[in-house]
Amino acid sequence: MPTTIKTPGRIHRFDRAIGDVVFHRLASERSPGLITGIYLTPDAAGYYVTWSDRMETRHYECELTSEYVPDYAGE
C-alpha cells in the first residue's frame, strides 16, 4: 500500500510500506529484506531495509524490487 508523508511545502509518496519484503536489485544473493522504516532528508528520501544478517541499510526506491530478478545480479 502506498504511503504519503506531508512536510511543509512538499508531499512525499512512497510505493512501498513498512513490512514489505524486498530484494536488492544488484545483490548476488537471493536473501530478502524487510522494510523497517522510511527516511527523509532535505535532499533525498528512501527506505531502511533490514537484511537476513540483521544489518539495516538505507536504499532508494530504484535499488529495490519485490521479486528476485536474476538479470540484475549478473546470472
DRENSE-498690 format. One record per atom (N, C-alpha, C, O): residue number from 1; residue in three letters; atom name; z, x, y. Coordinates in nm, 3 decimals. Layout:
BEGIN
NODE:resi:resn:name:z:x:y
NODE:NUM:ALA:CA:Z:X:Y
...
This chain:
BEGIN
NODE:resi:resn:name:z:x:y
NODE:1:MET:N:0.000:0.083:-0.116
NODE:1:MET:CA:0.000:0.000:0.000
NODE:1:MET:C:0.000:0.090:0.125
NODE:1:MET:O:0.083:0.180:0.135
NODE:2:PRO:N:-0.090:0.067:0.218
NODE:2:PRO:CA:-0.096:0.148:0.339
NODE:2:PRO:C:0.033:0.136:0.421
NODE:2:PRO:O:0.099:0.031:0.421
NODE:3:THR:N:0.067:0.242:0.489
NODE:3:THR:CA:0.185:0.247:0.574
NODE:3:THR:C:0.142:0.271:0.717
NODE:3:THR:O:0.053:0.352:0.742
NODE:4:THR:N:0.203:0.201:0.811
NODE:4:THR:CA:0.174:0.220:0.952
NODE:4:THR:C:0.302:0.259:1.024
NODE:4:THR:O:0.406:0.197:1.006
NODE:5:ILE:N:0.293:0.365:1.105
NODE:5:ILE:CA:0.406:0.410:1.185
NODE:5:ILE:C:0.362:0.411:1.330
NODE:5:ILE:O:0.261:0.473:1.364
NODE:6:LYS:N:0.438:0.343:1.415
NODE:6:LYS:CA:0.407:0.338:1.558
NODE:6:LYS:C:0.495:0.438:1.632
NODE:6:LYS:O:0.617:0.439:1.614
NODE:7:THR:N:0.432:0.522:1.713
NODE:7:THR:CA:0.504:0.613:1.801
NODE:7:THR:C:0.456:0.582:1.943
NODE:7:THR:O:0.354:0.515:1.959
NODE:8:PRO:N:0.525:0.628:2.044
NODE:8:PRO:CA:0.481:0.597:2.181
NODE:8:PRO:C:0.336:0.640:2.204
NODE:8:PRO:O:0.303:0.758:2.196
NODE:9:GLY:N:0.251:0.543:2.234
NODE:9:GLY:CA:0.112:0.572:2.265
NODE:9:GLY:C:0.020:0.594:2.147
NODE:9:GLY:O:-0.097:0.628:2.166
NODE:10:ARG:N:0.069:0.575:2.025
NODE:10:ARG:CA:-0.016:0.603:1.909
NODE:10:ARG:C:0.029:0.524:1.785
NODE:10:ARG:O:0.147:0.496:1.767
NODE:11:ILE:N:-0.068:0.490:1.701
NODE:11:ILE:CA:-0.040:0.424:1.574
NODE:11:ILE:C:-0.094:0.514:1.463
NODE:11:ILE:O:-0.212:0.549:1.464
NODE:12:HIS:N:-0.009:0.550:1.369
NODE:12:HIS:CA:-0.048:0.636:1.257
NODE:12:HIS:C:-0.062:0.549:1.132
NODE:12:HIS:O:0.031:0.477:1.097
NODE:13:ARG:N:-0.176:0.556:1.066
NODE:13:ARG:CA:-0.199:0.480:0.943
NODE:13:ARG:C:-0.208:0.577:0.825
NODE:13:ARG:O:-0.282:0.676:0.831
NODE:14:PHE:N:-0.134:0.548:0.721
NODE:14:PHE:CA:-0.133:0.630:0.601
NODE:14:PHE:C:-0.182:0.546:0.485
NODE:14:PHE:O:-0.135:0.434:0.465
NODE:15:ASP:N:-0.276:0.599:0.407
NODE:15:ASP:CA:-0.332:0.525:0.294
NODE:15:ASP:C:-0.241:0.527:0.171
NODE:15:ASP:O:-0.255:0.444:0.082
NODE:16:ARG:N:-0.149:0.620:0.168
NODE:16:ARG:CA:-0.058:0.633:0.054
NODE:16:ARG:C:0.083:0.597:0.098
NODE:16:ARG:O:0.114:0.594:0.218
NODE:17:ALA:N:0.168:0.569:0.000
NODE:17:ALA:CA:0.306:0.530:0.031
NODE:17:ALA:C:0.404:0.618:-0.047
NODE:17:ALA:O:0.367:0.683:-0.145
NODE:18:ILE:N:0.527:0.619:-0.002
NODE:18:ILE:CA:0.631:0.691:-0.074
NODE:18:ILE:C:0.642:0.632:-0.214
NODE:18:ILE:O:0.650:0.510:-0.231
NODE:19:GLY:N:0.643:0.720:-0.314
NODE:19:GLY:CA:0.649:0.676:-0.453
NODE:19:GLY:C:0.515:0.682:-0.524
NODE:19:GLY:O:0.510:0.670:-0.646
NODE:20:ASP:N:0.405:0.700:-0.449
NODE:20:ASP:CA:0.273:0.711:-0.513
NODE:20:ASP:C:0.261:0.842:-0.589
NODE:20:ASP:O:0.312:0.945:-0.545
NODE:21:VAL:N:0.194:0.838:-0.703
NODE:21:VAL:CA:0.168:0.957:-0.784
NODE:21:VAL:C:0.033:1.014:-0.742
NODE:21:VAL:O:-0.066:0.941:-0.732
NODE:22:VAL:N:0.028:1.145:-0.716
NODE:22:VAL:CA:-0.094:1.210:-0.669
NODE:22:VAL:C:-0.117:1.343:-0.741
NODE:22:VAL:O:-0.028:1.396:-0.807
NODE:23:PHE:N:-0.239:1.393:-0.728
NODE:23:PHE:CA:-0.276:1.526:-0.777
NODE:23:PHE:C:-0.328:1.606:-0.658
NODE:23:PHE:O:-0.386:1.550:-0.565
NODE:24:HIS:N:-0.308:1.736:-0.662
NODE:24:HIS:CA:-0.364:1.825:-0.560
NODE:24:HIS:C:-0.508:1.853:-0.598
NODE:24:HIS:O:-0.535:1.894:-0.711
NODE:25:ARG:N:-0.599:1.833:-0.506
NODE:25:ARG:CA:-0.743:1.847:-0.535
NODE:25:ARG:C:-0.782:1.987:-0.583
NODE:25:ARG:O:-0.874:2.001:-0.664
NODE:26:LEU:N:-0.714:2.090:-0.535
NODE:26:LEU:CA:-0.755:2.227:-0.567
NODE:26:LEU:C:-0.670:2.294:-0.674
NODE:26:LEU:O:-0.698:2.408:-0.711
NODE:27:ALA:N:-0.568:2.228:-0.723
NODE:27:ALA:CA:-0.481:2.288:-0.824
NODE:27:ALA:C:-0.549:2.287:-0.960
NODE:27:ALA:O:-0.613:2.189:-0.997
NODE:28:SER:N:-0.535:2.394:-1.033
NODE:28:SER:CA:-0.599:2.403:-1.165
NODE:28:SER:C:-0.518:2.333:-1.273
NODE:28:SER:O:-0.572:2.301:-1.379
NODE:29:GLU:N:-0.391:2.308:-1.248
NODE:29:GLU:CA:-0.310:2.239:-1.348
NODE:29:GLU:C:-0.316:2.088:-1.326
NODE:29:GLU:O:-0.340:2.042:-1.215
NODE:30:ARG:N:-0.294:2.013:-1.432
NODE:30:ARG:CA:-0.304:1.867:-1.425
NODE:30:ARG:C:-0.170:1.801:-1.397
NODE:30:ARG:O:-0.149:1.685:-1.433
NODE:31:SER:N:-0.082:1.870:-1.335
NODE:31:SER:CA:0.052:1.821:-1.310
NODE:31:SER:C:0.054:1.725:-1.190
NODE:31:SER:O:0.014:1.764:-1.080
NODE:32:PRO:N:0.099:1.602:-1.210
NODE:32:PRO:CA:0.105:1.509:-1.097
NODE:32:PRO:C:0.225:1.536:-1.008
NODE:32:PRO:O:0.324:1.597:-1.050
NODE:33:GLY:N:0.215:1.490:-0.886
NODE:33:GLY:CA:0.326:1.498:-0.792
NODE:33:GLY:C:0.361:1.360:-0.742
NODE:33:GLY:O:0.284:1.265:-0.760
NODE:34:LEU:N:0.477:1.348:-0.680
NODE:34:LEU:CA:0.524:1.221:-0.628
NODE:34:LEU:C:0.542:1.233:-0.478
NODE:34:LEU:O:0.607:1.325:-0.430
NODE:35:ILE:N:0.483:1.140:-0.403
NODE:35:ILE:CA:0.501:1.141:-0.258
NODE:35:ILE:C:0.645:1.100:-0.229
NODE:35:ILE:O:0.689:0.991:-0.266
NODE:36:THR:N:0.717:1.190:-0.162
NODE:36:THR:CA:0.858:1.166:-0.134
NODE:36:THR:C:0.887:1.147:0.014
NODE:36:THR:O:1.001:1.117:0.051
NODE:37:GLY:N:0.786:1.164:0.098
NODE:37:GLY:CA:0.808:1.145:0.241
NODE:37:GLY:C:0.679:1.154:0.320
NODE:37:GLY:O:0.575:1.195:0.269
NODE:38:ILE:N:0.689:1.115:0.445
NODE:38:ILE:CA:0.578:1.122:0.540
NODE:38:ILE:C:0.627:1.204:0.658
NODE:38:ILE:O:0.740:1.185:0.704
NODE:39:TYR:N:0.544:1.294:0.709
NODE:39:TYR:CA:0.586:1.373:0.825
NODE:39:TYR:C:0.490:1.350:0.942
NODE:39:TYR:O:0.371:1.326:0.923
NODE:40:LEU:N:0.544:1.359:1.060
NODE:40:LEU:CA:0.467:1.351:1.184
NODE:40:LEU:C:0.508:1.466:1.273
NODE:40:LEU:O:0.627:1.491:1.293
NODE:41:THR:N:0.410:1.537:1.327
NODE:41:THR:CA:0.435:1.639:1.427
NODE:41:THR:C:0.343:1.607:1.545
NODE:41:THR:O:0.257:1.520:1.532
NODE:42:PRO:N:0.357:1.674:1.658
NODE:42:PRO:CA:0.267:1.646:1.769
NODE:42:PRO:C:0.119:1.673:1.735
NODE:42:PRO:O:0.030:1.614:1.796
NODE:43:ASP:N:0.093:1.760:1.638
NODE:43:ASP:CA:-0.045:1.799:1.606
NODE:43:ASP:C:-0.096:1.746:1.472
NODE:43:ASP:O:-0.216:1.751:1.448
NODE:44:ALA:N:-0.009:1.697:1.387
NODE:44:ALA:CA:-0.054:1.661:1.252
NODE:44:ALA:C:0.034:1.553:1.190
NODE:44:ALA:O:0.142:1.521:1.240
NODE:45:ALA:N:-0.017:1.498:1.081
NODE:45:ALA:CA:0.058:1.400:1.003
NODE:45:ALA:C:0.019:1.419:0.857
NODE:45:ALA:O:-0.094:1.457:0.827
NODE:46:GLY:N:0.110:1.393:0.768
NODE:46:GLY:CA:0.079:1.409:0.627
NODE:46:GLY:C:0.193:1.364:0.539
NODE:46:GLY:O:0.277:1.283:0.579
NODE:47:TYR:N:0.195:1.419:0.418
NODE:47:TYR:CA:0.289:1.375:0.315
NODE:47:TYR:C:0.371:1.491:0.261
NODE:47:TYR:O:0.324:1.605:0.253
NODE:48:TYR:N:0.495:1.461:0.224
NODE:48:TYR:CA:0.575:1.552:0.144
NODE:48:TYR:C:0.553:1.511:-0.001
NODE:48:TYR:O:0.565:1.393:-0.035
NODE:49:VAL:N:0.520:1.609:-0.086
NODE:49:VAL:CA:0.497:1.581:-0.228
NODE:49:VAL:C:0.589:1.670:-0.310
NODE:49:VAL:O:0.597:1.791:-0.287
NODE:50:THR:N:0.659:1.609:-0.406
NODE:50:THR:CA:0.743:1.685:-0.497
NODE:50:THR:C:0.669:1.697:-0.630
NODE:50:THR:O:0.628:1.597:-0.689
NODE:51:TRP:N:0.653:1.821:-0.676
NODE:51:TRP:CA:0.576:1.850:-0.797
NODE:51:TRP:C:0.670:1.865:-0.916
NODE:51:TRP:O:0.792:1.866:-0.899
NODE:52:SER:N:0.616:1.877:-1.035
NODE:52:SER:CA:0.695:1.881:-1.158
NODE:52:SER:C:0.791:2.000:-1.164
NODE:52:SER:O:0.890:1.996:-1.236
NODE:53:ASP:N:0.761:2.106:-1.089
NODE:53:ASP:CA:0.852:2.221:-1.086
NODE:53:ASP:C:0.963:2.203:-0.982
NODE:53:ASP:O:1.035:2.298:-0.950
NODE:54:ARG:N:0.976:2.080:-0.930
NODE:54:ARG:CA:1.078:2.040:-0.832
NODE:54:ARG:C:1.057:2.103:-0.695
NODE:54:ARG:O:1.150:2.105:-0.614
NODE:55:MET:N:0.940:2.153:-0.669
NODE:55:MET:CA:0.909:2.212:-0.540
NODE:55:MET:C:0.846:2.106:-0.450
NODE:55:MET:O:0.752:2.037:-0.491
NODE:56:GLU:N:0.897:2.093:-0.329
NODE:56:GLU:CA:0.841:1.996:-0.235
NODE:56:GLU:C:0.754:2.070:-0.133
NODE:56:GLU:O:0.798:2.169:-0.073
NODE:57:THR:N:0.631:2.022:-0.115
NODE:57:THR:CA:0.538:2.086:-0.023
NODE:57:THR:C:0.474:1.979:0.066
NODE:57:THR:O:0.471:1.861:0.031
NODE:58:ARG:N:0.421:2.023:0.182
NODE:58:ARG:CA:0.354:1.932:0.275
NODE:58:ARG:C:0.204:1.936:0.253
NODE:58:ARG:O:0.147:2.042:0.227
NODE:59:HIS:N:0.140:1.818:0.263
NODE:59:HIS:CA:-0.004:1.810:0.241
NODE:59:HIS:C:-0.068:1.709:0.333
NODE:59:HIS:O:-0.008:1.607:0.368
NODE:60:TYR:N:-0.192:1.738:0.372
NODE:60:TYR:CA:-0.274:1.642:0.445
NODE:60:TYR:C:-0.337:1.546:0.345
NODE:60:TYR:O:-0.348:1.577:0.227
NODE:61:GLU:N:-0.378:1.430:0.393
NODE:61:GLU:CA:-0.442:1.328:0.309
NODE:61:GLU:C:-0.559:1.385:0.230
NODE:61:GLU:O:-0.574:1.355:0.111
NODE:62:CYS:N:-0.643:1.468:0.294
NODE:62:CYS:CA:-0.764:1.519:0.229
NODE:62:CYS:C:-0.735:1.612:0.110
NODE:62:CYS:O:-0.825:1.639:0.031
NODE:63:GLU:N:-0.612:1.661:0.097
NODE:63:GLU:CA:-0.576:1.751:-0.013
NODE:63:GLU:C:-0.533:1.677:-0.139
NODE:63:GLU:O:-0.518:1.739:-0.245
NODE:64:LEU:N:-0.513:1.546:-0.128
NODE:64:LEU:CA:-0.455:1.470:-0.240
NODE:64:LEU:C:-0.553:1.367:-0.295
NODE:64:LEU:O:-0.639:1.316:-0.223
NODE:65:THR:N:-0.538:1.338:-0.423
NODE:65:THR:CA:-0.616:1.234:-0.488
NODE:65:THR:C:-0.526:1.161:-0.587
NODE:65:THR:O:-0.428:1.217:-0.637
NODE:66:SER:N:-0.558:1.036:-0.616
NODE:66:SER:CA:-0.475:0.960:-0.708
NODE:66:SER:C:-0.515:0.982:-0.854
NODE:66:SER:O:-0.445:0.938:-0.945
NODE:67:GLU:N:-0.628:1.050:-0.876
NODE:67:GLU:CA:-0.674:1.082:-1.011
NODE:67:GLU:C:-0.702:1.231:-1.020
NODE:67:GLU:O:-0.743:1.293:-0.921
NODE:68:TYR:N:-0.682:1.289:-1.137
NODE:68:TYR:CA:-0.717:1.429:-1.156
NODE:68:TYR:C:-0.868:1.441:-1.161
NODE:68:TYR:O:-0.934:1.372:-1.239
NODE:69:VAL:N:-0.923:1.530:-1.077
NODE:69:VAL:CA:-1.068:1.548:-1.070
NODE:69:VAL:C:-1.101:1.691:-1.110
NODE:69:VAL:O:-1.081:1.783:-1.031
NODE:70:PRO:N:-1.151:1.713:-1.234
NODE:70:PRO:CA:-1.178:1.849:-1.282
NODE:70:PRO:C:-1.274:1.928:-1.193
NODE:70:PRO:O:-1.259:2.050:-1.183
NODE:71:ASP:N:-1.370:1.864:-1.131
NODE:71:ASP:CA:-1.468:1.935:-1.048
NODE:71:ASP:C:-1.403:2.011:-0.934
NODE:71:ASP:O:-1.449:2.120:-0.899
NODE:72:TYR:N:-1.298:1.957:-0.876
NODE:72:TYR:CA:-1.230:2.025:-0.765
NODE:72:TYR:C:-1.157:2.149:-0.814
NODE:72:TYR:O:-1.142:2.245:-0.739
NODE:73:ALA:N:-1.112:2.148:-0.937
NODE:73:ALA:CA:-1.035:2.259:-0.991
NODE:73:ALA:C:-1.122:2.367:-1.054
NODE:73:ALA:O:-1.071:2.464:-1.109
NODE:74:GLY:N:-1.253:2.351:-1.047
NODE:74:GLY:CA:-1.342:2.452:-1.099
NODE:74:GLY:C:-1.363:2.444:-1.249
NODE:74:GLY:O:-1.403:2.543:-1.310
NODE:75:GLU:N:-1.338:2.331:-1.309
NODE:75:GLU:CA:-1.356:2.318:-1.454
NODE:75:GLU:C:-1.497:2.273:-1.485
NODE:75:GLU:O:-1.532:2.256:-1.602
